[in-house]
């Protein structure tokens, strides 16, 4: 208790210096957490992917479709328990700036593979009955004010024309990592229209989503599916849902790496500032340390005072930085809308902030502690005044 009182009094000797040091720590810990949250948002799709879901696409490129007839053959592969399919739609809602994900899906077979999309039984039934019906995620509905029964006009880009969709349900996510910034509607609606306008483009899908019986069978089932269509006009590439999402992330890997680097540089800079602050404090107290040694206090006691003060400042800065991060991240998530469908502070990010603060506190106290422990009593007392 006596040591704690000394630590607190030492920290408050120079209120302005202490305040500025804590403020710097707050900014650094807050920035570190925010940048790590941005990185987590980038990987949210991959981290939230199911380990029992595979994605089958055209081997040449994702922009090339696959025949609808592949569904029956994929369903017959041993280990496959469900098959759905989807097309990326890319329609424009009122203004090109209003970008959000839109998929034409195979209805019940697709929803069965994604039980994390929570709909009421009535909403699900209403969606499946209405060929022009759609379901929207909670985040998307909140952003644009969609309500059940609303008609959403989408101007097609890949599929020309104006497509009017009636909202039949608003789904929530079973987990915080579930993407609720997406619109789903019926693939059959698109296909029927394409049959009339461009028959050669009909009966084609973008990707197949495949549910398997066990995660350990992912590699074997993937190979079996691709072997089924080898040497065909549309060969396939099957991979886990996580690998599929990571393929998109890899396109911006340099940006993600730069963000990670900046977050650690911020910590290194504040560690240097903190170390300088502690060095200044220790230098000013050399006479006091010499007096304490002359009275019989061991070097370990002096080191405890210095480490305690450094860790106290780091802890205060970390607590304030973490406390500010949560409301700011929530606000930023709303502002960015569908750019980052999942934008939330994770437990790992908070743990990283705490560890970074502790590391700063320990590193900043090492040099002053060594100097205090080695100070000669006579030389230290000479530094008075």
Number of C-alpha atoms within 10 A of each C-alpha: 6 6 13 14 11 14 20 15 12 18 21 14 11 11 11 10 14 16 15 11 19 22 17 20 29 26 19 27 30 26 21 27 27 23 19 25 23 21 17 22 22 23 19 25 23 21 16 18 19 17 15 19 23 27 23 25 25 21 16 12 10 13 11 14 19 24 16 15 11 17 18 10 11 22 17 13 15 14 18 22 16 19 23 21 24 22 20 17 21 18 24 19 16 11 9 9 8 12 14 17 16 21 20 23 26 21 22 14 15 19 17 14 20 15 11 18 18 19 18 12 10 11 19 20 14 17 23 18 12 16 17 20 22 31 24 24 24 21 24 22 20 15 14 10 10 19 16 15 13 13 17 17 15 20 19 15 12 10 16 12 12 15 19 15 22 21 26 26 26 25 25 20 17 13 11 14 20 20 25 23 24 19 21 25 28 24 23 16 17 20 19 13 15 17 13 10 13 11 12 10 13 17 18 19 26 22 25 25 23 29 25 23 15 14 15 11 14 22 13 11 24 23 14 17 23 20 14 15 16 14 10 9 9 17 18 26 20 25 21 23 23 20 15 18 20 18 13 14 18 11 10 11 14 11 13 19 12 10 17 16 12 15 20 16 14 16 22 15 14 21 24 14 17 24 22 16 19 25 20 12 18 20 16 14 17 22 23 18 26 25 16 16 20 14 9 9 13 12 18 13 16 22 19 16 20 29 21 22 23 25 22 19 23 28 20 15 25 26 18 17 27 22 13 15 23 18 12 13 18 13 12 15 20 17 12 12 20 21 16 21 25 25 26 22 21 17 9 13 19 22 12 16 24 21 13 21 27 19 15 26 25 19 18 26 26 17 17 24 23 15 17 24 18 12 18 17 17 12 12 19 17 12 14 11 6
